[in-house]
Amino acid sequence: MKQIQDFKFSGYKWLNYSTYILTLKTDESVAGLEPGNFAELQIPDAPGVFLRRPFSILDVDHKKNTLSFYIKIVGKGTRQLGKLKLGDKVSVIYPLGNSFTVNGTQKALLVGGGSGVAPFLLLGRKLKKHGVDVTFLIGARTKEDVLLTEEFEKLGKVLVTTEDGTMGQTGLVTQHSAFTDDFTFDKIYTCGPDPMMKAVARIAKEKGIDCEASLENMMACGIGACLCCVTETIHGNKRVCTEGPVFNTKELVWLI
């Protein structure tokens, strides 16, 4: 059930020069969240930033009633969120969107690029809870952009590609040998830049397995009213913020 709550800033964990984990705390329960859900955050004390910003929910602590978000600085709003002080209030609308499906999966490959790794912590935990063999495949430009590996290693195997060869295999994430070696995965989950997800979807189609993609379309309202996040599917246009952000790639016209 969607709700609007005032959270209080609880802390940061800076992952590199431009990426941080933002943790917010509430006095109320944060139950009912599923992997793939996102939230819309209002940017406090930011003149000229009128719209809320959508962020995947990275983590939830039910005992402490906290939500955590993986945030990369790309503009004024994300920069301002990196300047909060303890106790500052942040209005949050959540949980929004649908979630990944895990039923029937035995061996999963989670492919993420850039900020696309954000929904994979909760997803990895749920998959492991269901007895799924989990492998994370992370793509980045350089090793400084390969983040959260220690957390992912608690849940499964972690593979890495970097475009400059400073960590893991060299090349694009879809060029990793995991796709050409003894491929035994029965499902792929992916989130990241559109060209990457399109390439991953193509591989899944060639191998005849299901693939779910979490889209990162531009969003304004987050509740399906403004229609700026619409994507084309075989069933007609769908609103990513309400009927997504997770779609089976077989349904996405631009990924087929």
Residue pairs with C-beta under 8 A, 6 or more apart in sequence:
1 32
2 93
2 94
2 95
2 96
2 223
3 93
3 94
4 91
4 92
4 93
5 26
5 28
5 91
5 92
5 94
6 26
6 89
6 90
6 91
6 92
7 24
7 25
7 26
7 67
7 89
7 90
7 91
7 92
8 24
8 25
8 26
8 86
8 87
8 88
8 89
8 90
9 22
9 23
9 24
9 25
9 84
9 85
9 86
9 87
9 88
9 89
9 90
10 23
10 24
10 25
10 66
10 86
11 23
11 86
12 20
12 21
12 22
12 23
12 82
12 84
13 20
13 21
13 23
14 20
15 21
15 147
15 148
16 144
16 145
16 147
17 144
18 72
18 73
19 70
19 71
19 72
19 73
19 115
19 145
19 147
20 71
20 73
20 82
21 58
21 59
21 68
21 69
21 70
21 71
22 68
22 69
22 71
22 81
22 82
22 84
23 66
23 67
23 68
23 69
24 66
24 67
24 68
24 69
24 90
24 92
25 64
25 65
25 66
26 65
26 66
26 67
27 65
28 65
29 62
29 65
30 60
30 61
30 62
30 65
30 66
30 67
31 62
32 95
33 57
33 60
33 67
33 94
33 95
33 122
34 95
34 99
34 100
34 122
34 126
35 99
35 100
35 119
35 122
35 123
35 125
35 126
36 56
36 97
36 98
36 99
36 100
36 119
36 122
36 123
36 214
36 245
36 246
37 56
37 57
37 94
37 95
37 96
37 97
37 98
37 99
38 54
38 55
38 56
38 57
38 94
38 95
38 96
38 97
38 119
38 222
38 245
39 54
39 55
39 57
39 67
39 69
39 92
39 93
39 94
39 95
39 96
40 52
40 53
40 54
40 92
40 93
40 94
40 96
40 219
40 221
40 222
41 52
41 53
41 54
41 55
41 69
41 81
41 90
41 91
41 92
42 52
42 90
42 91
42 92
43 49
43 52
43 53
43 76
43 77
43 80
43 81
44 80
44 84
44 88
44 89
44 90
45 80
46 76
46 77
46 80
48 76
49 76
49 77
49 80
51 220
52 91
52 93
52 221
52 222
53 77
53 78
53 81
54 96
54 219
54 222
54 241
55 69
55 70
55 71
55 118
56 69
56 70
56 115
56 118
56 119
56 191
56 214
57 67
57 68
57 69
57 94
57 95
57 118
57 119
57 122
58 68
58 69
58 70
58 118
58 119
58 121
58 122
59 67
59 68
59 121
59 122
60 66
60 67
60 68
60 122
61 68
67 92
67 94
69 118
70 115
70 117
70 118
70 148
71 78
71 81
71 82
71 115
72 78
72 114
72 115
73 79
73 82
81 90
84 90
93 222
93 223
96 222
96 223
96 241
96 242
97 240
97 241
97 242
97 244
97 245
97 246
98 243
98 244
98 245
98 246
99 246
100 119
100 123
100 126
100 189
100 212
100 214
100 246
101 212
101 246
102 123
102 126
102 127
102 130
102 132
103 130
105 127
105 130
105 132
105 186
105 187
106 131
106 132
106 133
106 186
107 132
107 133
107 135
107 184
107 185
107 186
107 187
108 127
108 132
108 133
108 134
108 135
108 185
108 186
108 187
108 188
108 189
109 135
109 137
109 178
109 185
109 187
109 188
109 189
110 120
110 123
110 124
110 134
110 135
110 136
110 137
110 188
110 189
110 190
111 137
111 139
111 173
111 174
111 188
111 189
111 190
111 191
111 192
111 196
111 200
112 120
112 136
112 137
112 138
112 139
112 173
112 190
112 191
112 192
113 138
113 139
113 140
113 173
113 191
113 192
113 193
113 196
114 140
114 145
114 192
114 193
115 192
115 216
116 190
116 191
116 192
116 193
116 196
116 214
116 216
117 136
117 138
117 147
117 148
117 152
117 191
117 192
118 191
119 191
119 214
120 136
120 152
120 189
120 191
121 148
121 151
121 152
121 155
123 189
124 134
124 136
124 152
124 155
124 156
125 155
127 134
127 155
127 156
128 134
128 155
128 156
133 156
134 155
134 156
134 157
135 156
135 157
135 158
135 159
135 178
135 185
136 149
136 152
136 155
136 156
136 157
136 158
136 159
137 159
137 160
137 161
137 173
137 176
137 178
138 146
138 149
138 152
138 158
138 159
138 160
138 161
138 168
138 173
139 160
139 161
139 162
139 163
139 172
139 173
139 174
139 176
139 192
139 196
140 146
140 160
140 161
140 162
140 163
140 167
141 162
141 163
141 164
142 162
142 163
142 164
142 166
142 167
143 162
143 166
143 167
145 162
146 160
146 162
146 167
146 168
149 158
149 160
152 158
159 168
159 169
159 176
159 178
160 167
160 168
160 169
161 168
161 169
161 170
161 171
161 172
161 173
161 175
161 176
162 168
162 169
162 170
163 170
163 171
163 172
164 170
168 176
169 175
169 176
169 177
172 196
172 199
173 192
173 196
173 200
174 196
174 199
174 200
174 203
179 203
183 207
185 209
186 209
186 210
187 209
187 210
187 211
187 212
188 200
188 203
188 204
188 209
188 210
188 211
188 212
189 211
189 212
189 213
189 214
190 196
190 197
190 200
190 201
190 211
190 212
190 213
190 214
190 249
191 197
191 213
191 214
191 216
192 216
194 216
194 254
197 213
197 215
197 249
197 255
198 254
198 255
200 211
200 213
200 249
201 211
201 213
201 249
201 252
201 255
201 256
202 255
204 210
204 211
204 249
205 211
205 249
205 250
205 256
210 248
210 250
211 248
211 249
211 250
212 246
212 247
212 248
212 249
213 246
213 247
213 249
213 252
213 255
214 244
214 245
214 246
215 231
215 240
215 244
215 245
215 246
215 247
216 245
217 229
217 230
217 231
217 240
217 241
217 244
217 245
218 228
218 229
219 228
219 229
219 240
219 241
220 226
220 228
220 229
221 241
222 241
223 241
223 242
224 239
224 241
224 242
224 243
227 239
229 239
229 240
229 241
229 244
230 237
230 238
230 239
230 240
231 237
231 238
231 240
231 244
231 247
231 252
231 254
232 238
232 252
232 253
232 254
233 247
233 251
233 252
233 253
234 250
234 251
234 252
234 253
234 256
235 251
238 244
238 247
249 255
249 256
250 256
